[in-house]
Amino acid sequence: MSGQGERTFVMIKPDGVQRGVVGSIISRFEDKGYKMVGCKMMDTPTQHCEKHYEEHKERPFFNKLVTYVCSGPVVAMVWEGTESIKGSRNLIGATNPTAATPGTIRGDFAMEMGRNLIHGSDSTESAAKEISHWFEDDELSKWTHHSKEWLFE
Ligand SMILES: Nc1ncnc2c1ncn2[C@@H]1O[C@H](COP(=O)(O)OP(=O)(O)OP(=O)(O)O)[C@@H](O)[C@H]1O
């Protein structure tokens, strides 16, 4: 789905939970105007995480990445809004927090690639795949945003 109803998958990684910045991160998405349609904290089974990152399975950092993401609870979320996939990636900032622009989540809250706090889908295809990998349909809410008329033309 594109336009106003576009959905993206976002995950706060274990460092975000441990460091107590879950609320700060969620606020950035709410402030932007995106609507949270799914949210759950979970301990990620290793196989589930490996599947999520399968495109990186030949990369040298793959095992380290899976160990990191499985090292504690994550907060898995689905956010909806106008071009939310691209917009969320902009809010999140560059993969390497050192290169991430101040004002982005990684630019403001993180220093290292292997502790970069958050994941966001990078395309329509990956968003669809990741949402169905992490959420059942009945875990996604159909609520109406009360500011809808003030967020969308
Ligand atoms: N060279 C590296 N060393 C350590 N970890 C890395 C390295 N490159 C990537 N990673 C980790 O793998 C994740 C996935 O890499 P990818 O290139 O897909 O970046 P991304 O799309 O910005 O991040 P994510 O998929 O988590 O949103 C990164 O977020 C980071 O945690």
Ligand as a Chemical Component Dictionary entry (heavy atoms), coordinates in Angstrom:
data_LIG
# 
_chem_comp.id                   LIG 
_chem_comp.type                 NON-POLYMER 
_chem_comp.pdbx_formal_charge   0 
_chem_comp.three_letter_code    LIG 
# 
loop_
_chem_comp_atom.comp_id 
_chem_comp_atom.atom_id 
_chem_comp_atom.alt_atom_id 
_chem_comp_atom.type_symbol 
_chem_comp_atom.charge 
_chem_comp_atom.model_Cartn_x 
_chem_comp_atom.model_Cartn_y 
_chem_comp_atom.model_Cartn_z 
_chem_comp_atom.pdbx_ordinal 
LIG N1  N1  N 0 30.019 -3.573 9.013  1  
LIG C1  C1  C 0 29.141 -3.849 9.973  2  
LIG N2  N2  N 0 29.552 -4.201 11.215 3  
LIG C2  C2  C 0 28.680 -4.510 12.186 4  
LIG N3  N3  N 0 27.344 -4.471 12.022 5  
LIG C3  C3  C 0 26.884 -4.103 10.812 6  
LIG C4  C4  C 0 27.751 -3.783 9.721  7  
LIG N4  N4  N 0 26.991 -3.455 8.653  8  
LIG C5  C5  C 0 25.722 -3.581 9.050  9  
LIG N5  N5  N 0 25.664 -3.969 10.332 10 
LIG C6  C6  C 0 24.458 -4.235 11.123 11 
LIG O1  O1  O 0 23.538 -4.891 10.275 12 
LIG C7  C7  C 0 22.331 -4.152 10.219 13 
LIG C8  C8  C 0 21.730 -4.330 8.853  14 
LIG O2  O2  O 0 22.549 -3.698 7.890  15 
LIG P1  P1  P 0 21.918 -2.862 6.703  16 
LIG O3  O3  O 0 23.004 -2.637 5.717  17 
LIG O4  O4  O 0 20.644 -3.534 6.258  18 
LIG O5  O5  O 0 21.619 -1.473 7.413  19 
LIG P2  P2  P 0 20.286 -0.723 7.710  20 
LIG O6  O6  O 0 19.258 -1.049 6.674  21 
LIG O7  O7  O 0 20.570 0.719  7.963  22 
LIG O8  O8  O 0 19.918 -1.334 9.089  23 
LIG P3  P3  P 0 18.655 -2.147 9.489  24 
LIG O9  O9  O 0 18.461 -3.231 8.449  25 
LIG O10 O10 O 0 18.979 -2.672 10.861 26 
LIG O11 O11 O 0 17.570 -1.124 9.454  27 
LIG C9  C9  C 0 22.736 -2.719 10.572 28 
LIG O12 O12 O 0 21.675 -1.983 11.118 29 
LIG C10 C10 C 0 23.811 -2.956 11.600 30 
LIG O13 O13 O 0 23.263 -3.174 12.919 31 
# 
loop_
_chem_comp_bond.comp_id 
_chem_comp_bond.atom_id_1 
_chem_comp_bond.atom_id_2 
_chem_comp_bond.value_order 
_chem_comp_bond.pdbx_ordinal 
LIG N1  C1  SING 1  
LIG C1  N2  SING 2  
LIG C1  C4  DOUB 3  
LIG N2  C2  DOUB 4  
LIG C2  N3  SING 5  
LIG N3  C3  DOUB 6  
LIG C3  C4  SING 7  
LIG C3  N5  SING 8  
LIG C4  N4  SING 9  
LIG N4  C5  DOUB 10 
LIG C5  N5  SING 11 
LIG N5  C6  SING 12 
LIG C6  O1  SING 13 
LIG C6  C10 SING 14 
LIG O1  C7  SING 15 
LIG C7  C8  SING 16 
LIG C7  C9  SING 17 
LIG C8  O2  SING 18 
LIG O2  P1  SING 19 
LIG P1  O3  DOUB 20 
LIG P1  O4  SING 21 
LIG P1  O5  SING 22 
LIG O5  P2  SING 23 
LIG P2  O6  DOUB 24 
LIG P2  O7  SING 25 
LIG P2  O8  SING 26 
LIG O8  P3  SING 27 
LIG P3  O9  DOUB 28 
LIG P3  O10 SING 29 
LIG P3  O11 SING 30 
LIG C9  O12 SING 31 
LIG C9  C10 SING 32 
LIG C10 O13 SING 33 
# 
